[in-house]
Amino acid sequence: QVQLVESGGGLVQAGGSLRLSCAASGRTFRSYAMGWFRQAPGKEREFVAAISWSDGSTYYKGSVKGRFAISRDNAKNTVYLQMNSLKPEDTAVYYCTAGPKSSSRYDDYDYWGQGTQVTVAS
């Protein structure tokens, strides 16, 4: 069992930066791929970024590539999402997730955090 708790969301002006953190419980954290999804009002939850458990390979949604960076610190059981050059369309609730493999598919993940709100003002 893995429990995930996100933090770091907030209100930021367009062009600004935020860093989201996701603290995971459980000694098996390092064996899980970790991901970030987001959901804007009235829209489906969508993939943002993922990082593998094995070699740290990273994957991104096209529209965030070059602006967002996912990383993990296995010693701290924490995954991060550094978000730069934020745009109003990045506004959403951001969810941390853990699963057996890196994937952009919602169904491939087993555990989810409660979400943290990110609002980008124009």
Z-matrix of the N, CA and C atoms (Angstrom, degrees):
N
C 1 1.454
C 2 1.520 1 109.16
N 3 1.323 2 115.64 1 136.39
C 4 1.460 3 121.92 2 179.12
C 5 1.513 4 108.38 3 -126.82
N 6 1.309 5 116.50 4 130.45
C 7 1.459 6 121.33 5 173.88
C 8 1.523 7 108.98 6 -110.37
N 9 1.324 8 115.87 7 136.87
C 10 1.456 9 121.90 8 -174.96
C 11 1.519 10 110.14 9 -122.52
N 12 1.322 11 116.22 10 133.85
C 13 1.462 12 121.09 11 179.35
C 14 1.528 13 108.44 12 -130.89
N 15 1.335 14 115.37 13 116.73
C 16 1.461 15 120.71 14 179.36
C 17 1.518 16 111.38 15 -89.30
N 18 1.318 17 115.18 16 155.26
C 19 1.462 18 121.98 17 173.74
C 20 1.522 19 108.56 18 -155.84
N 21 1.337 20 115.56 19 166.64
C 22 1.452 21 120.09 20 174.90
C 23 1.510 22 115.30 21 104.73
N 24 1.331 23 117.27 22 -4.11
C 25 1.456 24 118.94 23 178.23
C 26 1.521 25 111.30 24 -71.75
N 27 1.326 26 115.27 25 171.94
C 28 1.455 27 119.41 26 179.05
C 29 1.512 28 111.93 27 163.62
N 30 1.319 29 114.91 28 -166.26
C 31 1.456 30 122.90 29 179.95
C 32 1.526 31 108.77 30 -103.29
N 33 1.326 32 115.99 31 130.55
C 34 1.459 33 120.69 32 -179.36
C 35 1.525 34 108.90 33 -142.30
N 36 1.310 35 116.99 34 150.93
C 37 1.455 36 121.73 35 176.19
C 38 1.523 37 110.42 36 -76.21
N 39 1.317 38 116.17 37 151.62
C 40 1.460 39 120.11 38 175.81
C 41 1.524 40 110.23 39 -54.53
N 42 1.325 41 115.28 40 137.27
C 43 1.453 42 121.28 41 -176.17
C 44 1.514 43 113.76 42 91.94
N 45 1.313 44 116.74 43 -10.40
C 46 1.460 45 121.54 44 -179.30
C 47 1.510 46 112.66 45 -83.46
N 48 1.330 47 114.86 46 -174.41
C 49 1.463 48 122.11 47 -176.38
C 50 1.524 49 110.89 48 -132.09
N 51 1.315 50 114.26 49 152.83
C 52 1.462 51 122.78 50 171.55
C 53 1.518 52 107.61 51 -143.84
N 54 1.328 53 115.75 52 152.56
C 55 1.458 54 120.04 53 171.76
C 56 1.525 55 108.67 54 -123.59
N 57 1.307 56 115.02 55 118.08
C 58 1.456 57 121.10 56 175.60
C 59 1.522 58 109.61 57 -89.77
N 60 1.313 59 114.97 58 144.88
C 61 1.457 60 121.54 59 175.97
C 62 1.522 61 108.99 60 -123.34
N 63 1.313 62 115.13 61 150.75
C 64 1.454 63 120.83 62 176.91
C 65 1.523 64 107.34 63 -137.08
N 66 1.319 65 115.71 64 111.23
C 67 1.455 66 121.39 65 179.30
C 68 1.525 67 109.33 66 -93.19
N 69 1.310 68 115.79 67 129.36
C 70 1.459 69 121.46 68 -177.17
C 71 1.518 70 110.63 69 -112.22
N 72 1.303 71 115.68 70 141.29
C 73 1.455 72 121.09 71 173.22
C 74 1.520 73 109.12 72 -93.30
N 75 1.289 74 117.26 73 162.99
C 76 1.459 75 119.93 74 175.92
C 77 1.518 76 112.59 75 100.64
N 78 1.320 77 115.64 76 139.24
C 79 1.460 78 120.30 77 -177.21
C 80 1.508 79 112.79 78 -77.20
N 81 1.345 80 118.50 79 -8.68
C 82 1.458 81 121.13 80 -177.34
C 83 1.516 82 112.67 81 -97.00
N 84 1.324 83 117.30 82 16.59
C 85 1.470 84 121.26 83 -177.86
C 86 1.514 85 111.63 84 -52.01
N 87 1.333 86 116.26 85 -42.78
C 88 1.459 87 118.70 86 -172.76
C 89 1.532 88 112.43 87 -68.71
N 90 1.321 89 118.20 88 -12.42
C 91 1.450 90 120.67 89 179.65
C 92 1.528 91 113.25 90 -93.77
N 93 1.328 92 117.55 91 1.75
C 94 1.452 93 121.63 92 -179.55
C 95 1.527 94 111.11 93 -105.99
N 96 1.328 95 114.63 94 140.11
C 97 1.453 96 119.26 95 164.39
C 98 1.525 97 107.47 96 -73.10
N 99 1.313 98 116.45 97 146.03
C 100 1.456 99 121.21 98 -178.39
C 101 1.518 100 109.64 99 -121.38
N 102 1.312 101 115.06 100 146.33
C 103 1.450 102 118.76 101 -179.07
C 104 1.519 103 112.27 102 -142.93
N 105 1.314 104 114.16 103 164.86
C 106 1.464 105 122.10 104 172.08
C 107 1.530 106 108.14 105 -125.08
N 108 1.318 107 115.14 106 131.98
C 109 1.452 108 123.07 107 172.12
C 110 1.520 109 107.31 108 -121.41
N 111 1.316 110 115.84 109 166.92
C 112 1.462 111 119.77 110 175.31
C 113 1.513 112 109.40 111 -144.06
N 114 1.337 113 114.14 112 156.09
C 115 1.462 114 119.91 113 178.95
C 116 1.513 115 109.03 114 -140.65
N 117 1.307 116 115.26 115 118.38
C 118 1.454 117 122.07 116 176.05
C 119 1.523 118 109.03 117 -90.73
N 120 1.330 119 118.25 118 157.53
C 121 1.472 120 120.69 119 -179.82
C 122 1.513 121 111.88 120 -55.62
N 123 1.312 122 115.84 121 130.08
C 124 1.454 123 120.54 122 177.18
C 125 1.510 124 115.01 123 77.30
N 126 1.324 125 116.56 124 4.91
C 127 1.469 126 120.11 125 -179.09
C 128 1.520 127 110.49 126 -121.79
N 129 1.333 128 114.60 127 162.77
C 130 1.453 129 119.65 128 177.26
C 131 1.522 130 110.89 129 -76.55
N 132 1.326 131 114.63 130 157.25
C 133 1.447 132 119.83 131 175.59
C 134 1.525 133 108.95 132 -66.74
N 135 1.324 134 117.21 133 133.75
C 136 1.456 135 120.44 134 -176.94
C 137 1.518 136 111.70 135 -127.86
N 138 1.321 137 114.57 136 150.57
C 139 1.453 138 122.67 137 178.70
C 140 1.519 139 110.49 138 -67.97
N 141 1.332 140 115.04 139 141.43
C 142 1.458 141 120.64 140 176.43
C 143 1.531 142 110.63 141 -117.95
N 144 1.335 143 116.22 142 -54.27
C 145 1.464 144 119.74 143 -176.27
C 146 1.527 145 109.50 144 -160.88
N 147 1.330 146 115.33 145 156.70
C 148 1.465 147 120.98 146 176.98
C 149 1.513 148 109.92 147 -147.19
N 150 1.331 149 114.73 148 155.74
C 151 1.459 150 120.57 149 177.84
C 152 1.518 151 108.17 150 -138.22
N 153 1.317 152 116.26 151 133.13
C 154 1.460 153 120.19 152 -176.14
C 155 1.516 154 111.20 153 -74.60
N 156 1.338 155 115.94 154 162.55
C 157 1.463 156 120.10 155 177.23
C 158 1.521 157 110.63 156 -86.33
N 159 1.329 158 117.45 157 -24.12
C 160 1.461 159 119.90 158 -169.67
C 161 1.526 160 113.21 159 -83.48
N 162 1.332 161 116.75 160 -56.25
C 163 1.460 162 119.64 161 -174.39
C 164 1.518 163 113.37 162 -122.46
N 165 1.327 164 116.65 163 7.14
C 166 1.459 165 119.54 164 178.15
C 167 1.513 166 114.30 165 74.58
N 168 1.337 167 117.11 166 16.34
C 169 1.467 168 119.60 167 177.54
C 170 1.519 169 109.81 168 -61.61
N 171 1.316 170 115.72 169 142.58
C 172 1.460 171 120.67 170 -177.08
C 173 1.524 172 111.29 171 -118.89
N 174 1.320 173 115.67 172 152.90
C 175 1.457 174 123.32 173 -178.81
C 176 1.518 175 108.23 174 -140.01
N 177 1.332 176 115.94 175 143.94
C 178 1.461 177 120.06 176 -175.55
C 179 1.512 178 112.80 177 -137.10
N 180 1.316 179 114.90 178 149.62
C 181 1.462 180 121.05 179 166.28
C 182 1.523 181 106.84 180 -63.74
N 183 1.312 182 115.94 181 142.25
C 184 1.450 183 119.82 182 -174.38
C 185 1.516 184 114.47 183 -55.44
N 186 1.317 185 116.85 184 -40.89
C 187 1.463 186 119.94 185 -173.59
C 188 1.532 187 113.54 186 -74.01
N 189 1.330 188 117.51 187 -11.06
C 190 1.470 189 119.57 188 179.02
C 191 1.525 190 112.07 189 -108.84
N 192 1.330 191 116.19 190 -8.39
C 193 1.464 192 119.41 191 -178.62
C 194 1.520 193 109.92 192 -60.54
N 195 1.323 194 116.52 193 132.42
C 196 1.459 195 121.91 194 -177.51
C 197 1.514 196 113.61 195 89.17
N 198 1.327 197 117.17 196 -14.73
C 199 1.475 198 121.11 197 178.19
C 200 1.524 199 111.83 198 -110.99
N 201 1.328 200 116.69 199 -35.47
C 202 1.458 201 122.33 200 -178.00
C 203 1.525 202 109.57 201 -108.03
N 204 1.323 203 115.83 202 151.03
C 205 1.462 204 120.56 203 176.40
C 206 1.519 205 109.25 204 -140.84
N 207 1.327 206 115.80 205 126.29
C 208 1.455 207 121.34 206 177.18
C 209 1.524 208 108.36 207 -99.83
N 210 1.312 209 115.84 208 142.00
C 211 1.464 210 120.69 209 177.98
C 212 1.521 211 108.24 210 -149.92
N 213 1.324 212 115.18 211 165.13
C 214 1.458 213 118.90 212 179.79
C 215 1.526 214 109.96 213 -140.32
N 216 1.308 215 114.72 214 148.66
C 217 1.463 216 121.81 215 174.88
C 218 1.529 217 106.52 216 -124.07
N 219 1.315 218 116.00 217 98.76
C 220 1.464 219 120.04 218 -175.51
C 221 1.523 220 112.08 219 -65.79
N 222 1.317 221 117.44 220 -27.60
C 223 1.473 222 120.12 221 178.61
C 224 1.525 223 111.31 222 -67.80
N 225 1.334 224 115.69 223 -28.93
C 226 1.465 225 120.67 224 -179.29
C 227 1.527 226 112.11 225 -103.34
N 228 1.331 227 117.20 226 2.14
C 229 1.470 228 120.92 227 -177.92
C 230 1.532 229 111.30 228 52.50
N 231 1.308 230 115.43 229 44.97
C 232 1.462 231 120.21 230 -174.31
C 233 1.526 232 110.67 231 -135.77
N 234 1.318 233 114.81 232 140.39
C 235 1.462 234 121.32 233 172.69
C 236 1.524 235 107.58 234 -119.03
N 237 1.313 236 115.43 235 145.62
C 238 1.462 237 121.61 236 -175.83
C 239 1.521 238 110.80 237 -122.04
N 240 1.320 239 114.92 238 154.75
C 241 1.458 240 120.71 239 169.74
C 242 1.523 241 106.92 240 -132.62
N 243 1.322 242 116.22 241 105.25
C 244 1.453 243 121.56 242 176.16
C 245 1.522 244 107.83 243 -85.75
N 246 1.314 245 116.26 244 122.80
C 247 1.462 246 121.26 245 -176.54
C 248 1.524 247 109.11 246 -118.49
N 249 1.308 248 116.22 247 116.70
C 250 1.464 249 122.58 248 179.80
C 251 1.522 250 110.18 249 -115.95
N 252 1.313 251 115.96 250 164.10
C 253 1.470 252 121.86 251 177.87
C 254 1.522 253 110.70 252 48.94
N 255 1.305 254 116.21 253 48.68
C 256 1.458 255 121.08 254 -175.41
C 257 1.520 256 111.45 255 -65.68
N 258 1.333 257 113.94 256 145.96
C 259 1.466 258 122.13 257 -179.76
C 260 1.518 259 109.24 258 -121.28
N 261 1.313 260 117.21 259 156.52
C 262 1.476 261 119.29 260 177.81
C 263 1.530 262 112.63 261 -55.02
N 264 1.328 263 117.30 262 -32.37
C 265 1.474 264 119.61 263 -179.88
C 266 1.528 265 112.78 264 -72.57
N 267 1.325 266 118.10 265 -5.50
C 268 1.462 267 121.25 266 173.67
C 269 1.530 268 111.38 267 -83.57
N 270 1.311 269 117.36 268 -6.23
C 271 1.457 270 121.29 269 179.54
C 272 1.516 271 110.81 270 -61.49
N 273 1.330 272 116.41 271 125.55
C 274 1.458 273 121.54 272 -177.06
C 275 1.528 274 108.70 273 -179.25
N 276 1.320 275 114.80 274 170.60
C 277 1.459 276 120.61 275 165.46
C 278 1.528 277 106.63 276 -87.04
N 279 1.312 278 116.21 277 128.49
C 280 1.464 279 121.60 278 -178.14
C 281 1.522 280 109.40 279 -103.91
N 282 1.342 281 114.60 280 130.45
C 283 1.456 282 121.80 281 -176.90
C 284 1.524 283 110.39 282 -116.17
N 285 1.314 284 114.64 283 136.66
C 286 1.452 285 122.18 284 172.66
C 287 1.525 286 107.98 285 -92.53
N 288 1.322 287 116.27 286 145.16
C 289 1.446 288 119.50 287 -178.05
C 290 1.516 289 111.15 288 -146.57
N 291 1.326 290 116.35 289 155.50
C 292 1.470 291 122.47 290 -179.21
C 293 1.516 292 109.59 291 -133.63
N 294 1.324 293 115.93 292 141.90
C 295 1.452 294 120.60 293 179.68
C 296 1.509 295 111.83 294 -160.16
N 297 1.320 296 117.25 295 179.24
C 298 1.460 297 120.86 296 -174.84
C 299 1.526 298 114.22 297 -73.96
N 300 1.329 299 117.98 298 -19.56
C 301 1.461 300 119.99 299 -179.48
C 302 1.508 301 110.40 300 -150.21
N 303 1.334 302 115.14 301 154.30
C 304 1.464 303 119.76 302 175.71
C 305 1.522 304 109.02 303 -67.35
N 306 1.297 305 115.16 304 133.89
C 307 1.451 306 119.02 305 -177.33
C 308 1.519 307 109.85 306 -161.10
N 309 1.312 308 115.43 307 154.84
C 310 1.464 309 120.62 308 172.80
C 311 1.526 310 111.36 309 -95.28
N 312 1.327 311 115.18 310 1.04
C 313 1.457 312 120.42 311 -178.40
C 314 1.518 313 110.91 312 -91.22
N 315 1.310 314 114.58 313 129.30
C 316 1.463 315 121.33 314 179.03
C 317 1.528 316 111.14 315 -55.93
N 318 1.324 317 116.67 316 -41.59
C 319 1.468 318 121.71 317 -173.34
C 320 1.520 319 113.57 318 -71.54
N 321 1.326 320 117.93 319 -11.57
C 322 1.466 321 120.31 320 -178.52
C 323 1.524 322 112.83 321 -84.10
N 324 1.312 323 117.20 322 -3.36
C 325 1.461 324 120.66 323 -178.34
C 326 1.524 325 110.52 324 -107.28
N 327 1.333 326 115.71 325 145.66
C 328 1.459 327 121.39 326 -174.15
C 329 1.525 328 113.54 327 -103.37
N 330 1.324 329 117.80 328 -30.46
C 331 1.457 330 121.01 329 -173.19
C 332 1.526 331 109.85 330 -127.04
N 333 1.329 332 114.93 331 143.38
C 334 1.462 333 121.48 332 -176.46
C 335 1.520 334 110.33 333 -135.00
N 336 1.341 335 115.53 334 144.22
C 337 1.444 336 120.74 335 171.24
C 338 1.514 337 110.70 336 -83.22
N 339 1.321 338 115.61 337 -178.32
C 340 1.464 339 120.33 338 -175.95
C 341 1.531 340 112.13 339 -86.27
N 342 1.318 341 116.48 340 -12.92
C 343 1.457 342 120.69 341 177.56
C 344 1.521 343 112.87 342 97.00
N 345 1.324 344 114.74 343 153.20
C 346 1.468 345 121.44 344 175.31
C 347 1.524 346 108.39 345 -137.39
N 348 1.321 347 116.03 346 135.41
C 349 1.465 348 121.23 347 -174.53
C 350 1.524 349 110.90 348 -80.80
N 351 1.316 350 115.37 349 131.18
C 352 1.464 351 122.50 350 171.81
C 353 1.518 352 107.56 351 -119.24
N 354 1.313 353 116.63 352 124.09
C 355 1.457 354 121.82 353 179.08
C 356 1.525 355 108.58 354 -124.23
N 357 1.325 356 115.68 355 124.52
C 358 1.460 357 121.52 356 -179.87
C 359 1.520 358 108.03 357 -112.09
N 360 1.315 359 115.35 358 116.09
C 361 1.466 360 121.09 359 -178.48
C 362 1.522 361 110.38 360 -88.97
N 363 1.324 362 114.86 361 140.63
C 364 1.473 363 119.09 362 -179.37
C 365 1.516 364 111.24 363 -85.27
